[in-house]
């Protein structure tokens, strides 16, 4: 019986033209549901196509859009570089190209520091909400909005500077904004005690409907301190609000 089974298998192989893979051989290319061939490596992972190397940012933007769409979350340039087999600097040019290509469409690419995310445009919020019928989020209080505005326009900024501008204790408000994912610690100031430096997040951009933090409108008034106090705080933070800070520490 064993000989008959082996003979039948050999006959079937001859009829179909298939062959048994040799040990250690790479997997053949697979096809997805639309018949597009995907070449696999020895570990069964899709290979980066040869045309990707040296391709234009506009061409790389096509793959970037697909990855951001399926991940449906904030993703770092380093993660995208690993997925697409490219240097992060090339991914930066691709993100700029994709953001330009999406102008006038229902989606936009939000970019904040080293993160990007594909989201719907604010102009289409009414349609998206009618489709998803999400829960209405709790509104931010006036103190929370004021504090969030200070962080957005002055980041990186310490709690002490926020309290100097607002004139009240902001500890509870900052904790609330952190829980909501609207601000996050982005470093420590190079001053005694190394106070935390706060900055906004991609979630904040979603709240205000902007692609980048640089698109914040100019302030109609003066969100600042008297000149002498402003100079003292700038020196304490290393010369400017954007001066390098130490990496976040525990607590």
C-alpha positions as CSV (number, residue, x, y, z in Angstrom):
1,X,0.0,0.0,0.0
2,X,2.8,2.4,0.8
3,X,4.4,1.8,-2.6
4,X,1.0,2.5,-4.3
5,X,0.6,5.8,-2.3
6,X,4.0,7.0,-3.3
7,X,3.4,6.1,-6.9
8,X,0.1,8.0,-6.9
9,X,1.8,11.0,-5.4
10,X,4.5,11.0,-8.0
11,X,1.9,10.7,-10.8
12,X,0.0,13.7,-9.4
13,X,3.2,15.7,-9.2
14,X,3.9,15.0,-12.9
15,X,0.4,16.0,-13.9
16,X,0.3,19.3,-12.0
17,X,3.9,20.2,-12.7
18,X,4.5,20.9,-9.0
19,X,7.6,19.9,-7.2
20,X,8.5,19.3,-3.6
21,X,10.5,22.2,-2.1
22,X,14.1,21.3,-1.2
23,X,15.3,21.7,2.4
24,X,16.3,25.3,3.0
25,X,14.8,26.6,-0.2
26,X,13.1,30.0,-0.1
27,X,9.3,30.1,-0.3
28,X,7.9,31.0,-3.7
29,X,6.1,34.2,-4.3
30,X,2.5,34.4,-3.1
31,X,-0.4,36.2,-4.5
32,X,-3.0,38.2,-2.5
33,X,-6.7,38.3,-3.3
34,X,-6.1,40.5,-6.3
35,X,-3.4,38.4,-7.9
36,X,-0.5,40.7,-6.9
37,X,2.6,38.6,-6.4
38,X,4.4,39.1,-3.0
39,X,7.9,37.7,-2.9
40,X,8.8,36.1,0.4
41,X,12.2,35.7,2.0
42,X,13.5,32.5,3.8
43,X,11.6,33.5,6.9
44,X,8.3,33.9,5.1
45,X,8.3,37.7,5.3
46,X,7.5,39.8,2.2
47,X,10.6,41.3,0.6
48,X,11.0,45.0,0.0
49,X,10.7,45.4,-3.8
50,X,13.8,46.4,-5.7
51,X,12.1,49.5,-7.1
52,X,11.7,51.0,-3.6
53,X,15.4,51.7,-3.3
54,X,16.0,55.1,-4.9
55,X,12.3,55.7,-5.5
56,X,10.9,59.2,-5.4
57,X,9.1,60.4,-2.2
58,X,5.8,60.5,-4.1
59,X,6.1,56.8,-4.9
60,X,7.1,55.9,-1.3
61,X,4.1,57.9,-0.1
62,X,1.8,55.3,-1.7
63,X,3.1,52.5,0.6
64,X,3.2,55.0,3.5
65,X,-0.5,55.7,3.1
66,X,-1.4,52.0,3.1
67,X,0.6,51.3,6.2
68,X,-0.8,54.2,8.1
69,X,-4.3,53.2,7.0
70,X,-4.1,49.6,8.2
71,X,-2.3,50.4,11.5
72,X,-4.9,53.1,12.4
73,X,-2.8,54.5,15.2
74,X,0.1,56.9,15.7
75,X,3.3,55.4,14.3
76,X,6.9,56.6,14.6
77,X,9.1,57.3,11.6
78,X,11.5,54.7,13.0
79,X,8.8,52.1,13.0
80,X,7.8,53.0,9.4
81,X,11.4,52.9,8.4
82,X,11.7,49.3,9.7
83,X,8.4,48.3,7.9
84,X,9.3,49.9,4.6
85,X,13.0,49.1,4.7
86,X,14.0,52.8,4.3
87,X,16.1,55.3,6.2
88,X,14.0,57.6,8.5
89,X,15.2,60.7,6.5
90,X,13.6,59.3,3.4
91,X,10.4,58.6,5.3
92,X,10.3,62.3,6.4
93,X,10.3,63.3,2.7
94,X,7.6,60.7,2.0
95,X,5.4,62.0,4.8
96,X,5.7,65.5,3.4
97,X,4.7,64.2,-0.1
98,X,1.8,62.2,1.3
99,X,0.5,65.2,3.2
100,X,0.6,67.3,0.0
101,X,-1.2,64.6,-2.0
102,X,-4.0,64.4,0.6
103,X,-4.9,68.1,0.3
104,X,-8.5,68.5,-0.8
105,X,-9.4,64.9,0.2
106,X,-11.3,63.5,3.2
107,X,-8.1,62.3,4.9
108,X,-5.1,64.1,6.2
109,X,-1.7,63.1,7.6
110,X,-1.1,64.5,11.1
111,X,2.6,64.9,12.0
112,X,3.9,65.7,15.5
113,X,7.6,65.3,16.4
114,X,8.5,61.7,15.2
115,X,4.9,60.4,14.9
116,X,2.4,60.4,12.1
117,X,-1.2,59.3,11.8
118,X,-3.8,59.1,9.1
119,X,-7.0,60.7,10.2
120,X,-10.3,62.2,8.8
121,X,-10.5,65.9,8.2
122,X,-12.5,68.1,10.6
123,X,-14.7,69.2,7.8
124,X,-16.1,65.7,7.5
125,X,-16.6,65.2,11.2
126,X,-20.4,65.4,10.9
127,X,-20.5,62.5,8.4
128,X,-18.0,60.4,10.4
129,X,-20.0,60.9,13.6
130,X,-23.3,60.0,12.0
131,X,-21.6,56.8,10.7
132,X,-20.0,55.8,14.0
133,X,-22.3,57.5,16.5
134,X,-19.6,57.7,19.1
135,X,-20.0,58.8,22.7
136,X,-19.8,62.6,23.2
137,X,-16.5,63.3,25.1
138,X,-16.6,65.4,28.2
139,X,-15.9,69.1,27.5
140,X,-12.7,70.6,28.8
141,X,-13.1,73.2,31.6
142,X,-12.0,76.8,31.1
143,X,-8.9,76.2,33.3
144,X,-8.0,73.1,31.3
145,X,-8.4,75.0,28.0
146,X,-6.2,77.9,29.3
147,X,-3.5,75.5,30.5
148,X,-3.6,73.5,27.2
149,X,-3.3,76.7,25.2
150,X,-0.2,77.7,27.2
151,X,1.4,74.2,26.7
152,X,0.6,74.3,23.0
153,X,2.1,77.7,22.3
154,X,5.0,77.6,24.7
155,X,6.1,73.9,24.6
156,X,8.4,72.7,26.0
157,X,7.1,74.3,29.2
158,X,7.4,73.6,32.9
159,X,4.5,73.5,35.4
160,X,6.1,76.5,37.2
161,X,6.0,78.6,34.1
162,X,2.4,77.7,33.4
163,X,1.4,78.6,37.0
164,X,3.3,81.9,36.6
165,X,1.3,82.8,33.5
166,X,-2.1,81.7,35.0
167,X,-1.4,82.8,38.5
168,X,-2.9,79.6,40.1
169,X,-1.9,76.1,41.0
170,X,-2.1,73.9,37.9
171,X,-1.1,70.5,39.2
172,X,-4.6,68.9,39.0
173,X,-5.3,70.4,35.6
174,X,-2.0,69.1,34.2
175,X,-2.8,65.6,35.6
176,X,-6.2,65.7,34.0
177,X,-4.8,66.7,30.6
178,X,-2.2,63.9,30.8
179,X,-5.0,61.4,31.5
180,X,-6.8,62.6,28.5
181,X,-3.7,62.1,26.4
182,X,-3.6,65.8,25.3
183,X,-0.2,66.6,26.9
184,X,2.8,64.4,27.8
185,X,6.2,64.8,29.5
186,X,8.8,65.4,26.7
187,X,11.9,66.0,28.8
188,X,13.3,67.6,31.9
189,X,14.6,71.1,32.3
190,X,18.3,71.6,33.0
191,X,17.6,73.4,36.2
192,X,17.8,72.4,39.9
193,X,15.3,69.6,40.5
194,X,15.0,69.0,36.8
195,X,11.3,69.9,36.6
196,X,9.2,68.2,33.9
197,X,8.7,69.7,30.5
198,X,5.3,69.3,29.0
199,X,4.3,69.2,25.3
200,X,1.2,68.4,23.3
201,X,0.4,65.1,21.6
202,X,-1.1,63.8,18.3
203,X,-4.4,63.5,20.3
204,X,-4.3,67.3,20.8
205,X,-3.9,67.8,17.0
206,X,-7.0,65.7,16.5
207,X,-8.9,67.8,19.1
208,X,-8.1,71.1,17.3
209,X,-8.2,69.6,13.7
210,X,-4.7,70.5,12.6
211,X,-2.1,68.6,10.7
212,X,0.9,70.0,12.5
213,X,1.5,72.1,15.6
214,X,3.0,74.8,13.5
215,X,-0.4,75.5,12.0
216,X,-1.7,77.0,15.3
217,X,-3.1,80.4,14.6
218,X,-1.2,83.4,15.9
219,X,-2.3,84.7,19.3
220,X,-4.5,87.8,19.3
221,X,-3.1,88.9,22.6
222,X,0.1,88.5,24.7
223,X,0.3,85.1,26.2
224,X,3.4,85.8,28.2
225,X,5.2,87.2,31.2
226,X,6.6,90.7,32.0
227,X,9.9,91.1,30.1
228,X,12.2,90.6,33.2
229,X,10.4,87.4,34.3
230,X,10.3,86.1,30.7
231,X,14.0,86.6,30.4
232,X,14.6,84.8,33.7
233,X,12.5,81.8,32.6
234,X,14.2,81.6,29.2
235,X,17.6,81.5,30.9
236,X,16.5,78.9,33.3
237,X,15.3,76.7,30.4
238,X,18.7,77.0,28.6
239,X,18.2,80.1,26.5
240,X,14.9,79.5,24.8
241,X,11.7,77.5,25.1
242,X,13.0,75.1,22.4
243,X,16.4,74.5,24.0
244,X,17.5,70.9,24.4
245,X,16.3,69.2,27.6
246,X,17.4,66.1,29.4
247,X,15.6,62.8,28.7
248,X,12.5,62.1,30.8
249,X,13.4,60.5,34.2
250,X,11.4,58.5,36.7
251,X,8.4,60.2,38.3
